[in-house]
Amino acid sequence: MGMMDVQKDAAGQYTEAIQFQCLERGGIRIFEGINFLSRAPTMSDAQMSAMHARATAAGMDPYGASAEQMHVVPH
């Protein structure tokens, strides 16, 4: 598991992160997951699109990071 992208505000506080998770058993990857994390309780479409663009730039689309492959979990 690792942080692939982090964003900070002017005070240096983390505001957003993109996290990649994977689980291997016997040398075979059995799980891959990507989390978009935000301190804000809601995100605009533009903010979400920016996160997808950063995930794409990091090469994460083959692992499920494109907008078509993900779903929003309401909190």
Short mmCIF file of the C-alpha atoms (twelve columns), coordinates in Angstrom:
data_MODEL
# 
_entry.id   MODEL 
# 
loop_
_atom_site.group_PDB 
_atom_site.id 
_atom_site.type_symbol 
_atom_site.label_atom_id 
_atom_site.label_alt_id 
_atom_site.label_comp_id 
_atom_site.label_asym_id 
_atom_site.label_seq_id 
_atom_site.Cartn_x 
_atom_site.Cartn_y 
_atom_site.Cartn_z 
_atom_site.pdbx_PDB_model_num 
ATOM 1  C CA . MET A 1  0.000   0.000   0.000   1 
ATOM 2  C CA . GLY A 2  1.288   3.437   -0.742  1 
ATOM 3  C CA . MET A 3  0.359   7.049   -1.284  1 
ATOM 4  C CA . MET A 4  0.636   7.838   -4.962  1 
ATOM 5  C CA . ASP A 5  -0.277  11.529  -4.754  1 
ATOM 6  C CA . VAL A 6  -0.816  14.048  -1.971  1 
ATOM 7  C CA . GLN A 7  -2.056  17.636  -2.081  1 
ATOM 8  C CA . LYS A 8  -1.412  20.260  0.597   1 
ATOM 9  C CA . ASP A 9  -2.975  23.613  1.385   1 
ATOM 10 C CA . ALA A 10 -1.049  26.877  1.889   1 
ATOM 11 C CA . ALA A 11 -0.397  25.953  5.545   1 
ATOM 12 C CA . GLY A 12 1.166   22.625  4.530   1 
ATOM 13 C CA . GLN A 13 -1.760  20.517  5.754   1 
ATOM 14 C CA . TYR A 14 -2.739  17.493  3.667   1 
ATOM 15 C CA . THR A 15 -6.047  18.047  1.860   1 
ATOM 16 C CA . GLU A 16 -6.220  15.141  -0.603  1 
ATOM 17 C CA . ALA A 17 -4.440  11.858  -1.251  1 
ATOM 18 C CA . ILE A 18 -4.581  9.031   -3.756  1 
ATOM 19 C CA . GLN A 19 -3.776  5.664   -2.192  1 
ATOM 20 C CA . PHE A 20 -2.985  2.385   -3.973  1 
ATOM 21 C CA . GLN A 21 -3.508  -0.923  -2.173  1 
ATOM 22 C CA . CYS A 22 -2.641  -4.422  -3.290  1 
ATOM 23 C CA . LEU A 23 -2.569  -7.828  -1.668  1 
ATOM 24 C CA . GLU A 24 -0.498  -10.761 -2.830  1 
ATOM 25 C CA . ARG A 25 -0.654  -14.397 -1.826  1 
ATOM 26 C CA . GLY A 26 1.991   -16.835 -3.000  1 
ATOM 27 C CA . GLY A 27 3.407   -14.269 -5.400  1 
ATOM 28 C CA . ILE A 28 0.036   -13.698 -7.080  1 
ATOM 29 C CA . ARG A 29 -1.752  -10.366 -6.743  1 
ATOM 30 C CA . ILE A 30 -5.281  -11.117 -5.568  1 
ATOM 31 C CA . PHE A 31 -6.515  -7.612  -4.796  1 
ATOM 32 C CA . GLU A 32 -5.945  -4.089  -6.079  1 
ATOM 33 C CA . GLY A 33 -7.698  -1.009  -4.784  1 
ATOM 34 C CA . ILE A 34 -7.405  2.715   -5.271  1 
ATOM 35 C CA . ASN A 35 -8.758  5.234   -2.784  1 
ATOM 36 C CA . PHE A 36 -9.290  8.918   -3.404  1 
ATOM 37 C CA . LEU A 37 -9.171  10.608  0.005   1 
ATOM 38 C CA . SER A 38 -10.237 14.158  0.847   1 
ATOM 39 C CA . ARG A 39 -10.589 16.084  4.087   1 
ATOM 40 C CA . ALA A 40 -13.537 17.935  2.558   1 
ATOM 41 C CA . PRO A 41 -16.897 16.234  3.178   1 
ATOM 42 C CA . THR A 42 -17.930 16.864  -0.437  1 
ATOM 43 C CA . MET A 43 -16.000 17.389  -3.648  1 
ATOM 44 C CA . SER A 44 -16.961 19.230  -6.803  1 
ATOM 45 C CA . ASP A 45 -16.919 17.494  -10.164 1 
ATOM 46 C CA . ALA A 46 -13.833 19.570  -11.033 1 
ATOM 47 C CA . GLN A 47 -11.996 18.404  -7.905  1 
ATOM 48 C CA . MET A 48 -12.863 14.776  -8.625  1 
ATOM 49 C CA . SER A 49 -11.793 15.165  -12.262 1 
ATOM 50 C CA . ALA A 50 -8.471  16.614  -11.092 1 
ATOM 51 C CA . MET A 51 -7.902  13.561  -8.882  1 
ATOM 52 C CA . HIS A 52 -8.651  11.238  -11.807 1 
ATOM 53 C CA . ALA A 53 -6.197  13.210  -13.968 1 
ATOM 54 C CA . ARG A 54 -3.471  12.850  -11.317 1 
ATOM 55 C CA . ALA A 55 -4.176  9.095   -11.044 1 
ATOM 56 C CA . THR A 56 -3.969  8.761   -14.831 1 
ATOM 57 C CA . ALA A 57 -0.680  10.704  -14.879 1 
ATOM 58 C CA . ALA A 58 0.672   8.309   -12.223 1 
ATOM 59 C CA . GLY A 59 -0.168  5.344   -14.493 1 
ATOM 60 C CA . MET A 60 -2.961  3.959   -12.307 1 
ATOM 61 C CA . ASP A 61 -5.716  3.488   -14.918 1 
ATOM 62 C CA . PRO A 62 -4.804  -0.173  -15.610 1 
ATOM 63 C CA . TYR A 63 -5.525  -0.849  -11.931 1 
ATOM 64 C CA . GLY A 64 -8.992  0.728   -11.887 1 
ATOM 65 C CA . ALA A 65 -8.452  4.471   -11.399 1 
ATOM 66 C CA . SER A 66 -10.411 5.805   -14.375 1 
ATOM 67 C CA . ALA A 67 -13.727 7.514   -13.692 1 
ATOM 68 C CA . GLU A 68 -15.588 4.696   -15.450 1 
ATOM 69 C CA . GLN A 69 -14.017 2.060   -13.188 1 
ATOM 70 C CA . MET A 70 -14.620 3.732   -9.822  1 
ATOM 71 C CA . HIS A 71 -17.621 4.546   -7.658  1 
ATOM 72 C CA . VAL A 72 -18.207 7.106   -4.924  1 
ATOM 73 C CA . VAL A 73 -18.789 5.882   -1.393  1 
ATOM 74 C CA . PRO A 74 -21.027 8.377   0.429   1 
ATOM 75 C CA . HIS A 75 -20.076 9.278   3.992   1 
# 
